[in-house]
Amino acid sequence: MRTILAIGAHFDDIEIGIGGTLFRHIDSGDTVYLAVLYSDEFRTGNVNDRLLEQYESMKLLDIPKNFLVVMTSNDNHPDIVHKLDRISPDVIYVPYEYDTHQDHQRCSRVGRSVGRKSHITTLFYGGASVQNFHPIVFINIDFDKKLDLLNCYKSQIQRGAINIDRIEKREHYWGTMISNKECYAEGFMVHKMEIII
C-alpha cells in the first residue's frame, strides 16, 4: 500500500489530468491525498461553489474531506512544501512544468520540490494549457468513471473550461498507444521512476 499525493493548481485540475488514475490507486488500496494550491482563484467562478464541486468529486472517489490540503495564492513556496512533505508520499502527480498558465507552472515547481527525495516517484500530467507534452508512461483507465468525476464540475463545464469531448479523444488516442483493444489511458511524463523487475 502506497501514499499518493495529487497536486493541482485549481479545483478540477487533478480530475482532468488523473481522475481515472486516482480510481486505480484507490482500487489498489493506496491512500490518496489531494492538494489544491490556488483555492482562492475567483476568475473562474465562486470559490465556495468550486470547493463544493471538489468535495462531490472526492465523495465519488471515496477520499475523506480531511485528505484535501487547501492552500491559497498567498501561501509561499517553502510553507507549501513543508506542509506537503508531512504527507510523506511515495508517488506524486503534478502538472507538467511547461505550461502556459502561471498557476500550473508554480504548482509544478512545488511538486518537484516535494518530489526531491530519492524514493519518491514524480509523474507529470498535462492539462488544457500545457505545451510540448508528449507522455511516455500510460495508465489504463475506466473513462466512464472519470466522466463521472468531470461532471461534478458543472460550473467549469458551463464556462467551457472543461471540454469533455477533447479529453475523451485525447485519452482514447493514448489508449491506442498501449493496447490494440478499445481502451482509454492517461498519459504522463516522468523525471525519475524506479522500475521493479
N, C-alpha and C positions, 0 to 999 in steps of 0.2 A: 504494500500500500504506500502510495506516494502523496506528497503535498504539492498541490498545483496552485500557482498564482497567475491569474489572468489580469493583465493591466490594460486599461483603456483610458483614453482622454475624456470621453463623454459617455453618458448613459447611451447604450446601444452599440458602441464601438466593438465591444467584446463579442456580442452575439453575431454581429455582421461578419466579423473575422473568424471566430472559432466556436460559434454556437453548437455545431454538430460535434466537434471535438470534445467540448465540455460534457456532453451526454456520454461519450465513450469513456471518459475518465470516471465519471460518476458510476456508470455501469460496472467498471472495473474495481470499484471500491476505493478509489482515490478521494482524498479530501481536497475540495476546491474552494479557494478564496478568490474574490474579485476585488479589484481596486480601480476606482474611478477618480482621476486626478483633477478634473475640471467640473465638479458637480455644480458649480455656480455659473456655468455658461448659460446665459439668458437669451442669446440672439436666436436660438432655435426652438424656443418655447419656454413655458413656465417651468422653473426648476423643480418645484414640488410635484407637478404633474409628471415630469420626466423621472423623478425618483420613484414615484408610484409605478410607473411602467417598468422600471428596473426590478422592483420587488415582485411584480407579476411574473417577469421572466424567471427570477430566482425561484419562485414557487414551482414553476414547471420543471426546473432543474433539480428541485429538492435541495436547494442550498439555503441554509438558515440566514436570516437577515443580518445576524451579527458576524457573518463571514464576508460582509461587504465593507471595505475600507473606503471611506469617502473623504477626499481632500478637495481643496479649492485652489483657485489661481493665486491666492495669497501665500500658500504654503511654499517654503523654499526647498530646493533640491535635497540638501543634507537631511532635513527633517523628514521628508517623504521617504528617502532611502532608509533611514534609521527605523521608521515605523514598519516598512515592508520587510526589512531584514528580520524582524522579530517573528515573522511568519515561518521562517526557515524553509523556503520552498526547495523542492527537488527539481521542478520544471517551471519555467516562466514563459508565458506567452505575452508578447508586447508588439505594438505597431512597428512596422519596418521603418528604419531610420531615414530612408529617402522618401519623404512625404512632403507634399506642398503645404500642408496645414501645420501652422506653428504649434498648436497644442499637441498634435501627434508627434512632432519632432521632439518636443520636450519629454513627452511620455516615453518615447523610445530611449532617450538618454537616461531616464530614471531606471527603466528596465535593464539596460546594460549595466548600470551601477549595481543594482540588486543582484544581477547575474554574474558578478565579478568572481565569485567563489568557484573554485575548480570543480566541485561536484555538481554544480547546477547546470542543467541543460536549458539553453535560452533559444526559443523559437520565435521568429518574427512573422507576423501576419500582415496582410495588406487590406486596405480599405479603398474607398472611392477616390481619395486624393493622392494615392501612392504613385510613385514613378519608378520605372525600371525594376518592377517586381517580377522576378522570374523564379517561382518556387521550385525547390529541388527535393523537398520532403512532403509527402502527401499522407493524409489520414482519411480513410473511407468513412463516410458519414451517412446517416439517415436524413435526407433533406426534408422530409415531411416534419420531423421533429424540429429541425432548425427553423422551418417555416413557422411553426407554432411560436417559437421564441420571437422571431422577427415581427409577427403580428401583435405582440404585446406593445410594440412601439407605434401605436396608432398615430400619435402626433407627428412622428417623423415620416411615416408613410404618406400622410396627408400633405405634408410640406414638400414631398419629393426627395427628402434626404435619404430615405431607404428605397432603393429601386430593386424590388424583389426579382423582377424578370432578369435584370442584369446579373444579380448574384446567382440565380439559378443557372443561367447559361455558363457563367464562369466556372462554377463548381461541377457542372456536368462535363465541361471540357477537361477539367483537371481529373475527373473520374476516368476519362478515356486514356489518360496517361499512365494509369496504374492497373487497368483491367480491360479485358475485351468483352466484359459483360456490362450491362447497363448499370451505372452507379454514379455516385456523386462523391467528391472529395474536397477537403480544404487543403490549401497549399501553404507551405512555409519556407522561409529562408532560415539558415542556421549558421551561427558563427562557431559554436562548439557543441559537440554532442558525442557521448560515448556510445558506441555500438557494442552490445553484449552478444557474444557468439558462444 
